[in-house]
Amino acid sequence: MRYSHITPNMPKSPNPLTATLSQAINQFVRDGDSVALEGFTHLIPFAAGHEIIRQQKKNLTLIRMTPDLIYDQLIGAGCVRKLIFSWGGNPGVGSLHRFRDAVENGWPDPLVIEEHSHAAMASAYTAGASGLPFAILRGYTGTDLPSYNQNIRFIQCPFTGERLAAVPAVRPDVAIIHAQKSDQRGNVLMWGIVGVQKEAALCARRVVVTVEEIVEDLEASSNASVLPFWTLDAVVKASRGASPSYAMGYYDRDNAFYKRWEEISKTREGFLKWLEENVLRKDSTSQIASASLASAVRENH
């Protein structure tokens, strides 16, 4: 991740609608990039993450508030060199075993970690989206994280003399998010829990968005979260592109799959078998939903 005060050139594209997810990932995600695949329990871009794995992108620096299953999969697939994050785990279930294996044993590759608090990550995204070089917050009091993370610094407020924490702005090479709708121009609408998706898109140098559907009219309500087409590089239709997380108004979270991931990912052999069968043998039009929904049906019967 490069830390910079330079804002991205806009407009980015006169029409970001892109034919395929494979085309978008091939064009906009490059080896060695810093990449933020954001989504706070909701609208997590699993389909795009799987396409990154299929294209065997390497040496990525991943950025994320609460990295969960898709980052576990990217790490286990050997795509990742460094992780910048705040908390990581399988929500409500337990550890991320591929993440843990990389940190503790260097498998499949050693993983550098830079850990922050949620507040610091959210502030860093906002700073990046605002074109600022760093974020300021009241935080890290009583924690030893600053001893392990050189990107946590402290400054004195010039007005009050208060000691405040400062962290570099997040400015990834690529942001990838999932949303509910796009119109034919490439304007994107999302609703529900949106986390820092908007900030991630506005602070990144390149932006790829997958959507559930492309419509003639967004029918956006007042104060809706809309990303205008000129802030985006690629918009791709990827139905169920957030599964096994959920897309409000389209499908529910597949809790059964999150539970199954504990056993799937616990061993290297089990993970590699799942990866081969559910990601590598499929193209970008095939979603993880097919496998996860089948497991949900089995568990519910």
LINRAWO-V290605 format. One record per backbone hydrogen bond with DSSP energy under -0.5 kcal/mol. NH is the residue of the N-H (numbers start at 1). CO is the residue of the C=O. If there is no record, write none. Layout:
nh->NH co->CO
nh->NH co->CO
//
This chain:
nh->2 co->171
nh->4 co->2
nh->12 co->230
nh->16 co->185
nh->18 co->235
nh->24 co->20
nh->25 co->21
nh->26 co->22
nh->27 co->23
nh->28 co->24
nh->29 co->25
nh->30 co->28
nh->32 co->58
nh->33 co->30
nh->35 co->33
nh->35 co->61
nh->36 co->174
nh->37 co->35
nh->37 co->63
nh->38 co->36
nh->38 co->176
nh->41 co->39
nh->43 co->246
nh->46 co->44
nh->47 co->241
nh->49 co->45
nh->50 co->46
nh->51 co->47
nh->52 co->48
nh->53 co->49
nh->54 co->50
nh->55 co->51
nh->56 co->53
nh->57 co->52
nh->60 co->79
nh->61 co->33
nh->62 co->60
nh->62 co->82
nh->63 co->35
nh->64 co->84
nh->66 co->64
nh->66 co->86
nh->67 co->87
nh->71 co->68
nh->72 co->68
nh->73 co->69
nh->74 co->70
nh->75 co->71
nh->76 co->72
nh->77 co->73
nh->78 co->75
nh->79 co->74
nh->81 co->60
nh->82 co->60
nh->83 co->112
nh->84 co->62
nh->85 co->83
nh->85 co->114
nh->86 co->64
nh->86 co->87
nh->89 co->67
nh->90 co->94
nh->91 co->89
nh->93 co->90
nh->94 co->90
nh->97 co->95
nh->100 co->96
nh->101 co->97
nh->102 co->98
nh->103 co->99
nh->104 co->100
nh->105 co->101
nh->106 co->101
nh->106 co->102
nh->107 co->101
nh->111 co->102
nh->112 co->81
nh->114 co->83
nh->116 co->85
nh->121 co->117
nh->122 co->118
nh->123 co->119
nh->124 co->120
nh->125 co->121
nh->126 co->122
nh->127 co->123
nh->128 co->124
nh->129 co->125
nh->130 co->126
nh->131 co->128
nh->132 co->127
nh->135 co->167
nh->137 co->165
nh->139 co->137
nh->143 co->140
nh->147 co->144
nh->148 co->144
nh->148 co->145
nh->149 co->145
nh->150 co->148
nh->152 co->149
nh->153 co->151
nh->153 co->166
nh->155 co->164
nh->157 co->155
nh->157 co->162
nh->161 co->157
nh->164 co->155
nh->164 co->162
nh->165 co->137
nh->166 co->153
nh->167 co->135
nh->168 co->151
nh->169 co->133
nh->170 co->124
nh->171 co->169
nh->173 co->34
nh->174 co->34
nh->175 co->206
nh->176 co->36
nh->177 co->208
nh->178 co->43
nh->179 co->210
nh->180 co->189
nh->181 co->189
nh->182 co->213
nh->183 co->187
nh->184 co->215
nh->186 co->183
nh->188 co->227
nh->189 co->181
nh->190 co->225
nh->194 co->192
nh->197 co->194
nh->200 co->196
nh->201 co->197
nh->202 co->198
nh->203 co->199
nh->204 co->200
nh->205 co->172
nh->206 co->173
nh->208 co->175
nh->209 co->234
nh->210 co->177
nh->211 co->236
nh->212 co->179
nh->213 co->180
nh->215 co->182
nh->215 co->213
nh->224 co->221
nh->225 co->190
nh->226 co->224
nh->227 co->188
nh->228 co->226
nh->231 co->228
nh->232 co->229
nh->233 co->207
nh->234 co->207
nh->235 co->16
nh->236 co->209
nh->238 co->211
nh->241 co->238
nh->243 co->240
nh->245 co->242
nh->246 co->41
nh->247 co->251
nh->250 co->247
nh->251 co->247
nh->254 co->244
nh->255 co->253
nh->257 co->254
nh->258 co->254
nh->259 co->255
nh->260 co->256
nh->261 co->257
nh->262 co->258
nh->262 co->259
nh->263 co->259
nh->263 co->260
nh->264 co->260
nh->265 co->261
nh->267 co->263
nh->271 co->267
nh->272 co->268
nh->273 co->269
nh->274 co->270
nh->275 co->271
nh->276 co->272
nh->277 co->273
nh->278 co->274
nh->279 co->275
nh->280 co->275
nh->281 co->276
nh->282 co->279
nh->286 co->283
nh->287 co->285
nh->290 co->287
nh->291 co->288
nh->292 co->288
nh->293 co->289
nh->294 co->290
nh->295 co->291
nh->296 co->292
nh->297 co->293
nh->298 co->294
nh->299 co->295
nh->300 co->296
nh->301 co->297
nh->301 co->298
//
